[in-house]
Amino acid sequence: MAVDDAALERFRDELLAAVRSAILDSEHRIREELAEAISASEHRVRGELGEAISGSEHRIRGELAAAISGSEDRIRGELGEAISASEHHVRGELAAAISGSETRLEARLGTRIDASATETRRHMGVVAEDLKSKIALVAEGVVTLTERLGAQMREGFEIVDRRLLRLEARLLSTPERG
């Protein structure tokens, strides 16, 4: 039986095309999985940050409301007593008290906001580093998988080539009948 070189070449080309297609499909699946994982992580981090910011905002509003309420009660009491003594004197004290309270409140809020921003930046840095390391691990896995697949394909082709050579040798060494 004569070996048709063209048929062998077509078989080899079809086999190469099938392997390439399988590699591309695998690559696309891996890319899609990575994109989904990154997107899910991004949504999770955004949700966590939103909740943390909202909680901080509610706490600050509560503290401000309590501080303003306490200040209001104190000022009303002082005004009631001071009005009977001296309206002018009370107005001077109120202006000084409000200014000092405003300065202290601005300083406290500025410090808290700065601390919150620093913590948020640090946390995002940690999250980004974690994502980078996970992406690097996945990339290493893809490279390793590609190398293994290439080596297995070469081994498979070498086996097929040897078999074809042996078959060809047998066919050529067998006298033709007929």
C-alpha positions as YAML, in Angstrom:
chain: A
units: angstrom
residues:
- id: 1
  name: MET
  ca: [0.00, 0.00, 0.00]
- id: 2
  name: ALA
  ca: [1.61, 3.26, -1.08]
- id: 3
  name: VAL
  ca: [1.60, 6.18, 1.34]
- id: 4
  name: ASP
  ca: [0.04, 9.28, -0.10]
- id: 5
  name: ASP
  ca: [2.34, 12.16, 0.91]
- id: 6
  name: ALA
  ca: [-0.36, 14.69, 0.16]
- id: 7
  name: ALA
  ca: [-2.80, 12.87, 2.45]
- id: 8
  name: LEU
  ca: [-0.17, 12.75, 5.20]
- id: 9
  name: GLU
  ca: [0.51, 16.44, 4.73]
- id: 10
  name: ARG
  ca: [-3.23, 17.23, 4.93]
- id: 11
  name: PHE
  ca: [-3.52, 15.08, 8.04]
- id: 12
  name: ARG
  ca: [-0.58, 16.88, 9.62]
- id: 13
  name: ASP
  ca: [-2.03, 20.32, 8.66]
- id: 14
  name: GLU
  ca: [-5.46, 19.39, 10.01]
- id: 15
  name: LEU
  ca: [-3.91, 18.15, 13.23]
- id: 16
  name: LEU
  ca: [-1.88, 21.37, 13.60]
- id: 17
  name: ALA
  ca: [-5.00, 23.47, 12.91]
- id: 18
  name: ALA
  ca: [-6.98, 21.53, 15.53]
- id: 19
  name: VAL
  ca: [-4.23, 21.97, 18.14]
- id: 20
  name: ARG
  ca: [-3.91, 25.67, 17.37]
- id: 21
  name: SER
  ca: [-7.66, 26.10, 17.64]
- id: 22
  name: ALA
  ca: [-7.68, 24.30, 21.00]
- id: 23
  name: ILE
  ca: [-4.89, 26.56, 22.28]
- id: 24
  name: LEU
  ca: [-6.74, 29.70, 21.13]
- id: 25
  name: ASP
  ca: [-9.97, 28.49, 22.76]
- id: 26
  name: SER
  ca: [-8.09, 27.83, 25.99]
- id: 27
  name: GLU
  ca: [-6.47, 31.25, 25.83]
- id: 28
  name: HIS
  ca: [-9.84, 32.98, 25.29]
- id: 29
  name: ARG
  ca: [-11.42, 31.07, 28.17]
- id: 30
  name: ILE
  ca: [-8.57, 32.02, 30.48]
- id: 31
  name: ARG
  ca: [-8.80, 35.68, 29.43]
- id: 32
  name: GLU
  ca: [-12.55, 35.72, 30.03]
- id: 33
  name: GLU
  ca: [-12.15, 34.09, 33.44]
- id: 34
  name: LEU
  ca: [-9.48, 36.63, 34.40]
- id: 35
  name: ALA
  ca: [-11.64, 39.53, 33.22]
- id: 36
  name: GLU
  ca: [-14.60, 38.22, 35.23]
- id: 37
  name: ALA
  ca: [-12.47, 37.71, 38.35]
- id: 38
  name: ILE
  ca: [-11.00, 41.21, 38.10]
- id: 39
  name: SER
  ca: [-14.43, 42.73, 37.52]
- id: 40
  name: ALA
  ca: [-15.92, 40.88, 40.51]
- id: 41
  name: SER
  ca: [-13.02, 41.99, 42.70]
- id: 42
  name: GLU
  ca: [-13.44, 45.58, 41.53]
- id: 43
  name: HIS
  ca: [-17.17, 45.53, 42.35]
- id: 44
  name: ARG
  ca: [-16.51, 43.97, 45.74]
- id: 45
  name: VAL
  ca: [-13.86, 46.58, 46.62]
- id: 46
  name: ARG
  ca: [-16.09, 49.42, 45.44]
- id: 47
  name: GLY
  ca: [-18.93, 48.09, 47.56]
- id: 48
  name: GLU
  ca: [-16.71, 47.79, 50.62]
- id: 49
  name: LEU
  ca: [-15.33, 51.29, 50.13]
- id: 50
  name: GLY
  ca: [-18.84, 52.68, 49.61]
- id: 51
  name: GLU
  ca: [-20.03, 51.08, 52.82]
- id: 52
  name: ALA
  ca: [-17.00, 52.33, 54.76]
- id: 53
  name: ILE
  ca: [-17.43, 55.88, 53.45]
- id: 54
  name: SER
  ca: [-21.17, 55.82, 54.14]
- id: 55
  name: GLY
  ca: [-20.57, 54.57, 57.69]
- id: 56
  name: SER
  ca: [-17.96, 57.25, 58.28]
- id: 57
  name: GLU
  ca: [-20.31, 59.89, 56.90]
- id: 58
  name: HIS
  ca: [-23.13, 58.80, 59.23]
- id: 59
  name: ARG
  ca: [-20.80, 58.79, 62.22]
- id: 60
  name: ILE
  ca: [-19.50, 62.28, 61.45]
- id: 61
  name: ARG
  ca: [-23.04, 63.60, 60.94]
- id: 62
  name: GLY
  ca: [-24.10, 62.12, 64.26]
- id: 63
  name: GLU
  ca: [-21.10, 63.65, 66.04]
- id: 64
  name: LEU
  ca: [-21.73, 67.01, 64.41]
- id: 65
  name: ALA
  ca: [-25.42, 66.93, 65.30]
- id: 66
  name: ALA
  ca: [-24.59, 66.06, 68.92]
- id: 67
  name: ALA
  ca: [-21.87, 68.72, 69.09]
- id: 68
  name: ILE
  ca: [-24.13, 71.35, 67.56]
- id: 69
  name: SER
  ca: [-27.02, 70.37, 69.83]
- id: 70
  name: GLY
  ca: [-24.81, 70.56, 72.91]
- id: 71
  name: SER
  ca: [-23.36, 73.86, 71.81]
- id: 72
  name: GLU
  ca: [-26.84, 75.20, 71.10]
- id: 73
  name: ASP
  ca: [-28.11, 74.29, 74.58]
- id: 74
  name: ARG
  ca: [-25.06, 75.86, 76.23]
- id: 75
  name: ILE
  ca: [-25.37, 79.04, 74.19]
- id: 76
  name: ARG
  ca: [-29.07, 79.39, 74.98]
- id: 77
  name: GLY
  ca: [-28.36, 79.12, 78.71]
- id: 78
  name: GLU
  ca: [-25.52, 81.62, 78.53]
- id: 79
  name: LEU
  ca: [-27.65, 84.00, 76.47]
- id: 80
  name: GLY
  ca: [-30.54, 83.86, 78.93]
- id: 81
  name: GLU
  ca: [-28.26, 84.83, 81.82]
- id: 82
  name: ALA
  ca: [-26.17, 87.31, 79.86]
- id: 83
  name: ILE
  ca: [-29.13, 89.20, 78.32]
- id: 84
  name: SER
  ca: [-30.15, 90.37, 81.76]
- id: 85
  name: ALA
  ca: [-26.61, 91.62, 82.48]
- id: 86
  name: SER
  ca: [-25.31, 92.90, 79.15]
- id: 87
  name: GLU
  ca: [-26.47, 92.26, 75.60]
- id: 88
  name: HIS
  ca: [-23.26, 93.65, 74.15]
- id: 89
  name: HIS
  ca: [-21.05, 91.47, 76.35]
- id: 90
  name: VAL
  ca: [-22.92, 88.28, 75.34]
- id: 91
  name: ARG
  ca: [-22.58, 89.04, 71.63]
- id: 92
  name: GLY
  ca: [-18.78, 89.34, 72.00]
- id: 93
  name: GLU
  ca: [-18.51, 86.08, 73.91]
- id: 94
  name: LEU
  ca: [-20.72, 84.24, 71.39]
- id: 95
  name: ALA
  ca: [-18.66, 85.39, 68.45]
- id: 96
  name: ALA
  ca: [-15.43, 84.23, 70.15]
- id: 97
  name: ALA
  ca: [-16.95, 80.90, 71.22]
- id: 98
  name: ILE
  ca: [-18.34, 80.13, 67.76]
- id: 99
  name: SER
  ca: [-15.06, 81.03, 66.08]
- id: 100
  name: GLY
  ca: [-13.04, 78.81, 68.44]
- id: 101
  name: SER
  ca: [-15.52, 75.95, 68.08]
- id: 102
  name: GLU
  ca: [-15.42, 76.28, 64.30]
- id: 103
  name: THR
  ca: [-11.61, 76.24, 64.26]
- id: 104
  name: ARG
  ca: [-11.44, 73.18, 66.51]
- id: 105
  name: LEU
  ca: [-14.15, 71.41, 64.53]
- id: 106
  name: GLU
  ca: [-12.39, 72.18, 61.23]
- id: 107
  name: ALA
  ca: [-9.11, 70.88, 62.64]
- id: 108
  name: ARG
  ca: [-10.74, 67.68, 63.94]
- id: 109
  name: LEU
  ca: [-12.60, 67.07, 60.69]
- id: 110
  name: GLY
  ca: [-9.50, 67.78, 58.61]
- id: 111
  name: THR
  ca: [-7.48, 65.31, 60.69]
- id: 112
  name: ARG
  ca: [-10.16, 62.62, 60.40]
- id: 113
  name: ILE
  ca: [-10.58, 63.13, 56.66]
- id: 114
  name: ASP
  ca: [-6.80, 63.01, 56.13]
- id: 115
  name: ALA
  ca: [-6.55, 59.82, 58.21]
- id: 116
  name: SER
  ca: [-9.44, 58.24, 56.31]
- id: 117
  name: ALA
  ca: [-7.91, 59.17, 52.94]
- id: 118
  name: THR
  ca: [-4.52, 57.78, 53.98]
- id: 119
  name: GLU
  ca: [-6.07, 54.52, 55.13]
- id: 120
  name: THR
  ca: [-8.10, 54.25, 51.92]
- id: 121
  name: ARG
  ca: [-4.98, 54.80, 49.78]
- id: 122
  name: ARG
  ca: [-3.05, 52.22, 51.79]
- id: 123
  name: HIS
  ca: [-5.87, 49.71, 51.50]
- id: 124
  name: MET
  ca: [-6.17, 50.25, 47.74]
- id: 125
  name: GLY
  ca: [-2.39, 49.81, 47.42]
- id: 126
  name: VAL
  ca: [-2.62, 46.47, 49.23]
- id: 127
  name: VAL
  ca: [-5.55, 45.38, 47.06]
- id: 128
  name: ALA
  ca: [-3.70, 46.42, 43.88]
- id: 129
  name: GLU
  ca: [-0.56, 44.53, 44.93]
- id: 130
  name: ASP
  ca: [-2.63, 41.44, 45.71]
- id: 131
  name: LEU
  ca: [-4.31, 41.62, 42.30]
- id: 132
  name: LYS
  ca: [-0.94, 42.09, 40.58]
- id: 133
  name: SER
  ca: [0.50, 39.04, 42.28]
- id: 134
  name: LYS
  ca: [-2.56, 36.92, 41.41]
- id: 135
  name: ILE
  ca: [-2.45, 38.05, 37.79]
- id: 136
  name: ALA
  ca: [1.28, 37.24, 37.65]
- id: 137
  name: LEU
  ca: [0.57, 33.74, 39.00]
- id: 138
  name: VAL
  ca: [-2.11, 33.17, 36.39]
- id: 139
  name: ALA
  ca: [0.23, 34.43, 33.64]
- id: 140
  name: GLU
  ca: [2.97, 32.06, 34.84]
- id: 141
  name: GLY
  ca: [0.46, 29.21, 34.75]
- id: 142
  name: VAL
  ca: [-0.53, 30.08, 31.18]
- id: 143
  name: VAL
  ca: [3.13, 30.16, 30.10]
- id: 144
  name: THR
  ca: [3.82, 26.82, 31.79]
- id: 145
  name: LEU
  ca: [0.73, 25.27, 30.25]
- id: 146
  name: THR
  ca: [1.69, 26.57, 26.80]
- id: 147
  name: GLU
  ca: [5.23, 25.19, 27.15]
- id: 148
  name: ARG
  ca: [3.92, 21.79, 28.28]
- id: 149
  name: LEU
  ca: [1.43, 21.65, 25.47]
- id: 150
  name: GLY
  ca: [4.14, 22.54, 22.95]
- id: 151
  name: ALA
  ca: [6.43, 19.81, 24.30]
- id: 152
  name: GLN
  ca: [3.63, 17.24, 24.23]
- id: 153
  name: MET
  ca: [2.75, 18.22, 20.67]
- id: 154
  name: ARG
  ca: [6.39, 17.84, 19.58]
- id: 155
  name: GLU
  ca: [6.58, 14.43, 21.25]
- id: 156
  name: GLY
  ca: [3.34, 13.38, 19.60]
- id: 157
  name: PHE
  ca: [4.54, 14.49, 16.18]
- id: 158
  name: GLU
  ca: [7.86, 12.71, 16.66]
- id: 159
  name: ILE
  ca: [6.01, 9.48, 17.50]
- id: 160
  name: VAL
  ca: [3.74, 9.87, 14.48]
- id: 161
  name: ASP
  ca: [6.76, 10.66, 12.25]
- id: 162
  name: ARG
  ca: [8.61, 7.55, 13.48]
- id: 163
  name: ARG
  ca: [5.55, 5.37, 12.91]
- id: 164
  name: LEU
  ca: [5.09, 6.77, 9.44]
- id: 165
  name: LEU
  ca: [8.76, 6.14, 8.63]
- id: 166
  name: ARG
  ca: [8.51, 2.54, 9.84]
- id: 167
  name: LEU
  ca: [5.32, 2.04, 7.87]
- id: 168
  name: GLU
  ca: [6.92, 3.52, 4.80]
- id: 169
  name: ALA
  ca: [9.98, 1.33, 5.23]
- id: 170
  name: ARG
  ca: [7.79, -1.75, 5.52]
- id: 171
  name: LEU
  ca: [5.79, -0.79, 2.50]
- id: 172
  name: LEU
  ca: [8.94, -0.16, 0.47]
- id: 173
  name: SER
  ca: [10.59, -3.40, 1.59]
- id: 174
  name: THR
  ca: [7.57, -5.58, 0.81]
- id: 175
  name: PRO
  ca: [7.64, -6.81, -2.82]
- id: 176
  name: GLU
  ca: [4.67, -5.75, -4.82]
- id: 177
  name: ARG
  ca: [2.19, -8.50, -5.52]
- id: 178
  name: GLY
  ca: [0.17, -8.59, -8.53]
...
